Each structure stands twice: as structure tokens, then as C-alpha cells.
Amino acid sequence: MVGMPLGAAFFVLVPLVRYSLALLISALVLMNLCMAVFRAPTIALMPDVTPPRLRSKANGVVNLMGGLGAMIALFAGSALYRLGPAYPFMMAAVLMILSVVVLRRTIKEPTHVEGVGDSSSGSVGILEALASVVRQREKSAMRMLLAIFFWFIAWNGIEAFFTLYGREVWNVSEATGALYMGFFSVTLVAFAIPSGFIATAVGRARIIRIGLTMLSICLVGLGLLAHDSLGRPIVEAINGVLGLGCDAAGQARLLGAMLANIGIIVPALMGLAGLSWALINTNSYPMVVDMAVRAQTGAYTGLYYLFSSLAAITGPPAFGLLRDALGTRALFPFSVVCVIVALVFMAGVRKGDPTRTGLSDAK
């Protein structure tokens, strides 16, 4: 309750101090620090008030509202910015304050938390939780966190360099590249809630593995859309099997057809990638918190954001180094490798799935 109002205050300061680099950096750092203080506890409220078997559905609603909020921020923020650069920040700050009021008046936290007072399962800090995860004989939690780390590395690299890749490899403008990325966002929001219902029916771990497999296929397809892609031998081999031959320039006709239809293929693959990401992202957080006793859901929420944030920090620089060595065309092969590594870790996850482990509502 304290972090959100302070975050709102520092957020309002950002446009007001934009002409001083030192003050701007200070305002941004303090704003992010305040947001870090309230983010994990706020998200941890969901498992506190939701039975384990319903958490995928509930997290789908959370992701849907987050996506809608992002869309409203983009459209309303751009309109307000035309009136004045400080207005979007003021709007966001007001909404944050209203959120505090809504949380205070509508969310009733449990008065008794299972595990509190029990030395074996009481509440712990994030470092204690991490040490406990590392020491556990059963490694599902550690494998899950590593899978989260690698699939976020894969997607954070794409988010950071997608428009650059589009300009340098597909010869499209930054605006067109951003439009292609929009297809990802639309399907991500559209399938946020359905992915929770699907996971409740068939299992979280299974649906995440399906999502990772679909995502890797999408990324392979996107990576093949280039004259000099690292996967060009694959396209040429398929072209030979189909007996399509080469055009007058000696290029495989299949590759030529693919490149001629980038405006159709890329949006379709990005839309399918958004669906895949919804299957993954909606169900991963509930799996993590269902590996903890209820008294430790806050600490495990912190672990989830620790590993996803580390991926956000390391992913773009890691690809930047690879780009210097192999060029921009390495973006999608790099991401495919990271997704496959995440899939390998997910194969060893045996906990965090009520449909398979028999977790009860009383957990």
C-alpha cells in the first residue's frame, strides 16, 4: 500500500525533470524501486484468495486485464501526449492511486495463513526461498524457474530487436515492424482467459510444453524468412523435395514465394506466437506458487519475478553480443535455442499442477 502511492509520485516527476539527466535518472530509479516493492505482494494476492485448481483461470483474468491496461495506456496516453507530455504520466499516477483505494476496500486477505507458526513451513524471505529451492531433492521448482528464465530470454531478445530485424532483414519500416508485433499482442490478450481454462482441463505443465513447442515452430518459421538466413539449407532442401526448382536468379522458388508474402506470413506467425505465449505465461506463475505452501507464496512470487527480470536484463545484451559476431539474422536461431532449453527443463517438472498432483483447495 505504501509502494504504489510513492511510485505514482515519482512517476509524475519523470516529465517534470526531463531536462536534467541526473534528476530524470533519479526519478526513474526511485519509481522502479517503489514499483518493485509493491509488484510481487500485489500479484501474490491472487493465490492468497484463489484455490489452487482455479489459479490458471484467475491468472488468465490478471493477464487479460494487464493487456487491456497496456492497450488503454497506448491509445489514451498517445491522445493525452498531444495535449501535453506530462498528461499521460498524470493519468497513470491517478489510476495507481485509485488502484490502492480499490485494493484497500475490496480485497480481504485471509486472517489465517496456513503454515504460519510452523517452523518447517513458515513465511520466508526471497533469499531463503531461493536457497530452499536449490537444496530441495526434488528439483521441479528449480527446473521451472530455469525454464522461465530461458523462455523470457528468448522473447525479451525478440522484443528488443524485432523492429531492427524487420528493417535490416525484411526491408520493412519500423512502423510496419511494430504493426507486426501488434498481432502478437492481440492474440496474447485474446487467449489469456481461454488458456487458463484449457490448462484446467488438460494440465498446466502439458499446456506450457505445447505452448513452447508452438512458439519454437513460429520462431523457426520467422527465422527462415531471409535471403541469407542460417536455416536457408533447410528451405532449399524442402524446395528440392517438392521439386520446385530455382528462379532465373538461382534462388529456390520456395524461398522466393516466402519472401514475396512476408506481409502475410509474419503477421500470421506472430499471431500464433502470441497464442503460444498466452499458453505459457498464463500458467507458469500459478505453477510456481503451487509449489509453495501458502505462507510462502509471496517469496515464490518474488522468485518468479527474479528469474524473469534477470532474463530481461541478460537477454538483449546476450543477443547483442551474438549479433556482433553473426549479424542480425542470428536473432531467431538464438531464441529457438533458448525456447528448446526451456522445453528441456519443463520436461522434468513434476509439481505445481493440481490436475496431476491432486492439490486440494485447502492447500
Contacts in CASP RR format, 6 or more apart in sequence:
PFRMAT RR
TARGET T0000
AUTHOR 0000-0000-0000
METHOD contacts of the structure
MODEL  1
MVGMPLGAAFFVLVPLVRYSLALLISALVLMNLCMAVFRAPTIALMPDVT
PPRLRSKANGVVNLMGGLGAMIALFAGSALYRLGPAYPFMMAAVLMILSV
VVLRRTIKEPTHVEGVGDSSSGSVGILEALASVVRQREKSAMRMLLAIFF
WFIAWNGIEAFFTLYGREVWNVSEATGALYMGFFSVTLVAFAIPSGFIAT
AVGRARIIRIGLTMLSICLVGLGLLAHDSLGRPIVEAINGVLGLGCDAAG
QARLLGAMLANIGIIVPALMGLAGLSWALINTNSYPMVVDMAVRAQTGAY
TGLYYLFSSLAAITGPPAFGLLRDALGTRALFPFSVVCVIVALVFMAGVR
KGDPTRTGLSDAK
1 38 0 8 1.000
1 100 0 8 1.000
1 103 0 8 1.000
1 104 0 8 1.000
2 37 0 8 1.000
2 38 0 8 1.000
3 34 0 8 1.000
3 35 0 8 1.000
3 37 0 8 1.000
3 38 0 8 1.000
4 34 0 8 1.000
4 38 0 8 1.000
4 42 0 8 1.000
4 96 0 8 1.000
4 97 0 8 1.000
4 99 0 8 1.000
4 100 0 8 1.000
5 96 0 8 1.000
5 97 0 8 1.000
5 100 0 8 1.000
6 30 0 8 1.000
6 34 0 8 1.000
6 37 0 8 1.000
7 30 0 8 1.000
7 31 0 8 1.000
7 34 0 8 1.000
7 35 0 8 1.000
7 93 0 8 1.000
7 96 0 8 1.000
8 92 0 8 1.000
8 93 0 8 1.000
8 94 0 8 1.000
8 96 0 8 1.000
8 97 0 8 1.000
9 93 0 8 1.000
10 27 0 8 1.000
10 28 0 8 1.000
10 30 0 8 1.000
10 31 0 8 1.000
10 34 0 8 1.000
11 31 0 8 1.000
11 89 0 8 1.000
11 92 0 8 1.000
11 93 0 8 1.000
11 96 0 8 1.000
12 86 0 8 1.000
12 89 0 8 1.000
12 90 0 8 1.000
12 93 0 8 1.000
13 23 0 8 1.000
13 27 0 8 1.000
13 31 0 8 1.000
14 24 0 8 1.000
14 27 0 8 1.000
14 28 0 8 1.000
14 31 0 8 1.000
14 89 0 8 1.000
15 85 0 8 1.000
15 86 0 8 1.000
15 89 0 8 1.000
16 86 0 8 1.000
17 23 0 8 1.000
17 24 0 8 1.000
17 26 0 8 1.000
17 27 0 8 1.000
18 24 0 8 1.000
18 85 0 8 1.000
39 305 0 8 1.000
40 298 0 8 1.000
40 301 0 8 1.000
40 302 0 8 1.000
40 305 0 8 1.000
41 298 0 8 1.000
41 301 0 8 1.000
42 103 0 8 1.000
43 62 0 8 1.000
43 285 0 8 1.000
43 301 0 8 1.000
43 305 0 8 1.000
44 289 0 8 1.000
44 297 0 8 1.000
44 298 0 8 1.000
44 301 0 8 1.000
44 302 0 8 1.000
45 103 0 8 1.000
45 107 0 8 1.000
45 109 0 8 1.000
46 55 0 8 1.000
46 58 0 8 1.000
46 59 0 8 1.000
46 62 0 8 1.000
47 55 0 8 1.000
47 286 0 8 1.000
47 289 0 8 1.000
47 290 0 8 1.000
47 294 0 8 1.000
47 297 0 8 1.000
47 301 0 8 1.000
48 109 0 8 1.000
48 110 0 8 1.000
48 113 0 8 1.000
48 294 0 8 1.000
48 297 0 8 1.000
49 107 0 8 1.000
49 108 0 8 1.000
49 109 0 8 1.000
49 110 0 8 1.000
50 58 0 8 1.000
51 361 0 8 1.000
51 363 0 8 1.000
52 286 0 8 1.000
52 290 0 8 1.000
52 354 0 8 1.000
52 359 0 8 1.000
52 360 0 8 1.000
52 361 0 8 1.000
52 363 0 8 1.000
53 200 0 8 1.000
53 354 0 8 1.000
53 355 0 8 1.000
53 359 0 8 1.000
53 361 0 8 1.000
54 200 0 8 1.000
55 286 0 8 1.000
55 289 0 8 1.000
55 290 0 8 1.000
56 195 0 8 1.000
56 196 0 8 1.000
56 197 0 8 1.000
56 199 0 8 1.000
56 200 0 8 1.000
56 204 0 8 1.000
56 282 0 8 1.000
56 283 0 8 1.000
56 286 0 8 1.000
57 193 0 8 1.000
57 196 0 8 1.000
57 197 0 8 1.000
57 200 0 8 1.000
58 286 0 8 1.000
59 196 0 8 1.000
59 282 0 8 1.000
59 283 0 8 1.000
59 285 0 8 1.000
59 286 0 8 1.000
60 192 0 8 1.000
60 193 0 8 1.000
60 195 0 8 1.000
60 196 0 8 1.000
60 282 0 8 1.000
61 192 0 8 1.000
61 193 0 8 1.000
63 188 0 8 1.000
63 189 0 8 1.000
63 192 0 8 1.000
63 278 0 8 1.000
63 281 0 8 1.000
63 282 0 8 1.000
64 189 0 8 1.000
64 192 0 8 1.000
64 193 0 8 1.000
67 185 0 8 1.000
67 188 0 8 1.000
67 189 0 8 1.000
67 192 0 8 1.000
68 189 0 8 1.000
70 185 0 8 1.000
71 185 0 8 1.000
71 189 0 8 1.000
73 88 0 8 1.000
73 92 0 8 1.000
76 88 0 8 1.000
76 91 0 8 1.000
77 87 0 8 1.000
77 88 0 8 1.000
77 91 0 8 1.000
78 88 0 8 1.000
80 87 0 8 1.000
80 88 0 8 1.000
80 91 0 8 1.000
81 87 0 8 1.000
81 88 0 8 1.000
113 123 0 8 1.000
113 294 0 8 1.000
113 295 0 8 1.000
114 293 0 8 1.000
114 294 0 8 1.000
114 295 0 8 1.000
114 362 0 8 1.000
114 363 0 8 1.000
115 121 0 8 1.000
115 122 0 8 1.000
115 293 0 8 1.000
115 294 0 8 1.000
115 295 0 8 1.000
116 122 0 8 1.000
116 123 0 8 1.000
116 295 0 8 1.000
118 295 0 8 1.000
121 293 0 8 1.000
121 295 0 8 1.000
121 296 0 8 1.000
122 293 0 8 1.000
122 295 0 8 1.000
122 296 0 8 1.000
123 295 0 8 1.000
123 296 0 8 1.000
123 298 0 8 1.000
123 299 0 8 1.000
124 132 0 8 1.000
124 296 0 8 1.000
124 299 0 8 1.000
125 299 0 8 1.000
126 299 0 8 1.000
126 302 0 8 1.000
126 303 0 8 1.000
126 306 0 8 1.000
128 299 0 8 1.000
129 292 0 8 1.000
129 296 0 8 1.000
129 299 0 8 1.000
129 300 0 8 1.000
129 302 0 8 1.000
129 303 0 8 1.000
130 303 0 8 1.000
130 306 0 8 1.000
133 141 0 8 1.000
133 142 0 8 1.000
133 145 0 8 1.000
133 303 0 8 1.000
134 142 0 8 1.000
136 142 0 8 1.000
138 350 0 8 1.000
138 351 0 8 1.000
139 348 0 8 1.000
140 291 0 8 1.000
140 348 0 8 1.000
140 349 0 8 1.000
140 350 0 8 1.000
140 351 0 8 1.000
140 352 0 8 1.000
141 288 0 8 1.000
141 291 0 8 1.000
141 300 0 8 1.000
141 351 0 8 1.000
143 345 0 8 1.000
143 346 0 8 1.000
143 348 0 8 1.000
143 349 0 8 1.000
144 284 0 8 1.000
144 287 0 8 1.000
144 288 0 8 1.000
144 291 0 8 1.000
144 345 0 8 1.000
144 346 0 8 1.000
144 349 0 8 1.000
144 352 0 8 1.000
145 288 0 8 1.000
145 303 0 8 1.000
145 304 0 8 1.000
145 307 0 8 1.000
146 307 0 8 1.000
146 342 0 8 1.000
146 345 0 8 1.000
147 284 0 8 1.000
147 342 0 8 1.000
147 343 0 8 1.000
147 345 0 8 1.000
147 346 0 8 1.000
147 349 0 8 1.000
148 284 0 8 1.000
148 288 0 8 1.000
148 304 0 8 1.000
148 307 0 8 1.000
148 308 0 8 1.000
148 311 0 8 1.000
148 342 0 8 1.000
149 307 0 8 1.000
149 308 0 8 1.000
149 310 0 8 1.000
149 311 0 8 1.000
149 342 0 8 1.000
150 311 0 8 1.000
150 338 0 8 1.000
150 339 0 8 1.000
150 341 0 8 1.000
150 342 0 8 1.000
150 345 0 8 1.000
151 212 0 8 1.000
151 215 0 8 1.000
151 280 0 8 1.000
151 311 0 8 1.000
151 338 0 8 1.000
151 339 0 8 1.000
151 342 0 8 1.000
152 307 0 8 1.000
152 308 0 8 1.000
152 311 0 8 1.000
152 312 0 8 1.000
153 311 0 8 1.000
153 314 0 8 1.000
153 315 0 8 1.000
153 318 0 8 1.000
153 338 0 8 1.000
154 215 0 8 1.000
154 219 0 8 1.000
154 334 0 8 1.000
154 335 0 8 1.000
154 336 0 8 1.000
154 338 0 8 1.000
154 339 0 8 1.000
154 342 0 8 1.000
155 277 0 8 1.000
155 335 0 8 1.000
156 311 0 8 1.000
156 312 0 8 1.000
156 315 0 8 1.000
156 316 0 8 1.000
157 315 0 8 1.000
157 316 0 8 1.000
157 318 0 8 1.000
157 319 0 8 1.000
157 331 0 8 1.000
157 334 0 8 1.000
157 335 0 8 1.000
158 219 0 8 1.000
158 331 0 8 1.000
158 332 0 8 1.000
158 335 0 8 1.000
159 181 0 8 1.000
160 315 0 8 1.000
160 316 0 8 1.000
160 319 0 8 1.000
161 316 0 8 1.000
161 319 0 8 1.000
161 320 0 8 1.000
161 323 0 8 1.000
161 328 0 8 1.000
161 331 0 8 1.000
162 177 0 8 1.000
162 180 0 8 1.000
162 181 0 8 1.000
162 331 0 8 1.000
163 174 0 8 1.000
163 177 0 8 1.000
163 178 0 8 1.000
163 181 0 8 1.000
164 328 0 8 1.000
165 328 0 8 1.000
165 331 0 8 1.000
166 172 0 8 1.000
166 176 0 8 1.000
166 177 0 8 1.000
166 180 0 8 1.000
167 173 0 8 1.000
167 174 0 8 1.000
167 177 0 8 1.000
168 328 0 8 1.000
169 225 0 8 1.000
169 226 0 8 1.000
169 328 0 8 1.000
169 329 0 8 1.000
170 225 0 8 1.000
170 226 0 8 1.000
170 262 0 8 1.000
170 266 0 8 1.000
172 180 0 8 1.000
172 262 0 8 1.000
179 267 0 8 1.000
180 263 0 8 1.000
180 266 0 8 1.000
180 267 0 8 1.000
180 270 0 8 1.000
181 270 0 8 1.000
182 270 0 8 1.000
183 267 0 8 1.000
183 268 0 8 1.000
183 270 0 8 1.000
183 271 0 8 1.000
183 274 0 8 1.000
184 270 0 8 1.000
184 271 0 8 1.000
184 273 0 8 1.000
184 274 0 8 1.000
184 277 0 8 1.000
185 274 0 8 1.000
186 271 0 8 1.000
187 271 0 8 1.000
187 272 0 8 1.000
187 273 0 8 1.000
187 274 0 8 1.000
187 275 0 8 1.000
187 278 0 8 1.000
188 274 0 8 1.000
188 275 0 8 1.000
188 277 0 8 1.000
188 278 0 8 1.000
188 281 0 8 1.000
190 275 0 8 1.000
190 278 0 8 1.000
191 274 0 8 1.000
191 275 0 8 1.000
191 278 0 8 1.000
191 279 0 8 1.000
192 278 0 8 1.000
192 282 0 8 1.000
194 278 0 8 1.000
195 207 0 8 1.000
195 278 0 8 1.000
195 279 0 8 1.000
195 282 0 8 1.000
195 283 0 8 1.000
196 207 0 8 1.000
196 282 0 8 1.000
196 283 0 8 1.000
198 207 0 8 1.000
198 279 0 8 1.000
199 207 0 8 1.000
199 208 0 8 1.000
199 279 0 8 1.000
199 282 0 8 1.000
199 283 0 8 1.000
199 355 0 8 1.000
200 355 0 8 1.000
201 355 0 8 1.000
202 355 0 8 1.000
203 353 0 8 1.000
203 355 0 8 1.000
203 356 0 8 1.000
204 283 0 8 1.000
204 286 0 8 1.000
204 287 0 8 1.000
204 352 0 8 1.000
204 353 0 8 1.000
204 355 0 8 1.000
205 287 0 8 1.000
205 346 0 8 1.000
205 349 0 8 1.000
205 352 0 8 1.000
205 353 0 8 1.000
205 356 0 8 1.000
207 279 0 8 1.000
207 283 0 8 1.000
208 279 0 8 1.000
208 280 0 8 1.000
208 283 0 8 1.000
208 284 0 8 1.000
208 287 0 8 1.000
208 346 0 8 1.000
209 343 0 8 1.000
209 346 0 8 1.000
209 347 0 8 1.000
210 279 0 8 1.000
211 276 0 8 1.000
211 277 0 8 1.000
211 279 0 8 1.000
211 280 0 8 1.000
212 276 0 8 1.000
212 280 0 8 1.000
212 339 0 8 1.000
212 342 0 8 1.000
212 343 0 8 1.000
212 346 0 8 1.000
213 343 0 8 1.000
214 272 0 8 1.000
214 273 0 8 1.000
214 275 0 8 1.000
214 276 0 8 1.000
214 279 0 8 1.000
215 273 0 8 1.000
215 276 0 8 1.000
215 277 0 8 1.000
215 280 0 8 1.000
215 339 0 8 1.000
216 336 0 8 1.000
216 339 0 8 1.000
216 340 0 8 1.000
216 343 0 8 1.000
218 269 0 8 1.000
218 270 0 8 1.000
218 272 0 8 1.000
218 273 0 8 1.000
218 276 0 8 1.000
219 273 0 8 1.000
219 332 0 8 1.000
219 335 0 8 1.000
219 336 0 8 1.000
219 339 0 8 1.000
220 332 0 8 1.000
220 336 0 8 1.000
221 269 0 8 1.000
221 332 0 8 1.000
222 266 0 8 1.000
222 269 0 8 1.000
222 270 0 8 1.000
222 332 0 8 1.000
223 229 0 8 1.000
223 230 0 8 1.000
223 231 0 8 1.000
223 329 0 8 1.000
223 331 0 8 1.000
223 332 0 8 1.000
223 333 0 8 1.000
224 231 0 8 1.000
224 232 0 8 1.000
224 234 0 8 1.000
224 235 0 8 1.000
224 258 0 8 1.000
225 258 0 8 1.000
225 259 0 8 1.000
225 262 0 8 1.000
225 265 0 8 1.000
225 266 0 8 1.000
226 232 0 8 1.000
226 259 0 8 1.000
226 329 0 8 1.000
227 251 0 8 1.000
227 255 0 8 1.000
227 259 0 8 1.000
228 329 0 8 1.000
229 235 0 8 1.000
229 329 0 8 1.000
230 326 0 8 1.000
230 329 0 8 1.000
230 330 0 8 1.000
230 333 0 8 1.000
231 333 0 8 1.000
232 255 0 8 1.000
235 252 0 8 1.000
235 254 0 8 1.000
235 255 0 8 1.000
235 258 0 8 1.000
236 252 0 8 1.000
236 255 0 8 1.000
238 254 0 8 1.000
239 245 0 8 1.000
239 246 0 8 1.000
239 252 0 8 1.000
239 253 0 8 1.000
239 254 0 8 1.000
239 255 0 8 1.000
240 252 0 8 1.000
242 254 0 8 1.000
244 252 0 8 1.000
244 253 0 8 1.000
244 254 0 8 1.000
245 252 0 8 1.000
245 253 0 8 1.000
246 252 0 8 1.000
246 253 0 8 1.000
247 253 0 8 1.000
247 256 0 8 1.000
258 265 0 8 1.000
284 304 0 8 1.000
285 301 0 8 1.000
285 304 0 8 1.000
286 352 0 8 1.000
287 349 0 8 1.000
287 351 0 8 1.000
287 352 0 8 1.000
287 353 0 8 1.000
288 300 0 8 1.000
288 301 0 8 1.000
288 303 0 8 1.000
288 304 0 8 1.000
288 352 0 8 1.000
289 297 0 8 1.000
289 298 0 8 1.000
289 300 0 8 1.000
289 301 0 8 1.000
289 304 0 8 1.000
290 351 0 8 1.000
290 352 0 8 1.000
290 353 0 8 1.000
290 354 0 8 1.000
290 359 0 8 1.000
290 363 0 8 1.000
291 300 0 8 1.000
291 351 0 8 1.000
291 352 0 8 1.000
292 298 0 8 1.000
292 299 0 8 1.000
292 300 0 8 1.000
293 363 0 8 1.000
294 363 0 8 1.000
318 334 0 8 1.000
319 330 0 8 1.000
319 331 0 8 1.000
319 334 0 8 1.000
322 330 0 8 1.000
322 334 0 8 1.000
323 330 0 8 1.000
323 331 0 8 1.000
350 357 0 8 1.000
351 357 0 8 1.000
352 359 0 8 1.000
353 359 0 8 1.000
END
